[in-house]
């Protein structure tokens, strides 16, 4: 986040930030991104959500929202949520 604001961790303004300040900034960054995506047509939105190579810009295999989180246990989640297990 400091990279986005062009601040070094040693700068006074960065040292004075508390956890809630970082949370506030991150929340607003995410809301701004969601708002920007909401203004796109479906085709452009789909392309904007594609995972891209940072060097050449070529689309990689999966979109960011399709990646699996290997650490996520769906059965445990459903159990804690009060739903049913998959099997």
C-alpha positions in Angstrom: 0.0 0.0 0.0 2.9 2.4 0.7 4.0 1.7 -2.9 0.7 3.1 -4.1 1.1 6.3 -2.1 4.8 6.6 -2.9 5.9 6.5 0.7 8.8 4.7 2.2 8.2 2.9 5.5 10.8 5.2 7.2 8.9 8.4 6.3 7.2 10.1 9.2 3.7 9.9 7.5 4.1 6.1 7.1 5.4 5.5 10.6 2.5 7.4 12.1 -0.1 5.2 10.4 -1.9 2.7 12.6 -3.5 -0.6 11.6 -6.9 1.1 11.2 -5.4 3.6 8.8 -4.1 0.8 6.6 -7.4 -1.0 6.8 -9.3 2.2 5.9 -7.0 2.8 2.8 -7.2 -0.8 1.7 -11.0 -0.8 2.0 -11.3 2.3 -0.1 -8.9 1.0 -2.7 -11.0 -2.2 -3.0 -14.2 -0.2 -3.2 -12.7 2.1 -5.9 -11.7 -1.0 -7.9 -15.2 -2.5 -7.6 -16.7 0.8 -8.7 -14.4 1.0 -11.7 -15.2 -2.6 -12.7 -18.9 -1.8 -12.4 -18.7 0.8 -15.1 -17.3 -1.7 -17.7 -19.3 -3.7 -20.2 -19.4 -7.4 -19.6 -16.7 -8.1 -22.2 -14.3 -5.5 -20.9 -15.0 -6.6 -17.3 -14.2 -10.2 -18.1 -10.9 -9.1 -19.7 -10.1 -6.8 -16.7 -10.5 -9.7 -14.3 -8.2 -12.0 -16.3 -4.9 -12.7 -14.7 -2.1 -11.2 -16.8 1.6 -11.5 -17.1 3.3 -8.5 -15.5 5.9 -8.4 -18.3 4.1 -8.9 -21.6 0.4 -8.5 -20.6 -0.5 -11.9 -22.1 -3.5 -13.6 -20.3 -2.5 -16.5 -18.1 -4.5 -19.7 -17.7 -7.0 -18.6 -15.1 -8.9 -15.5 -14.1 -8.1 -14.3 -10.6 -11.6 -15.3 -9.3 -11.2 -18.8 -10.6 -8.0 -19.8 -8.7 -8.3 -22.4 -6.0 -7.1 -21.7 -2.5 -5.4 -24.9 -1.6 -5.6 -24.1 2.1 -9.4 -23.7 2.0 -11.4 -26.6 3.4 -14.9 -26.4 2.0 -16.2 -29.3 4.1 -14.9 -27.7 7.3 -16.4 -24.3 6.2 -19.8 -25.8 5.6 -19.7 -27.7 8.9 -18.9 -24.5 10.8 -21.5 -22.6 8.7 -24.1 -25.2 9.7 -24.6 -26.5 6.1 -24.1 -30.0 4.8 -20.9 -31.7 4.0 -20.1 -32.6 0.4 -19.0 -36.2 1.3 
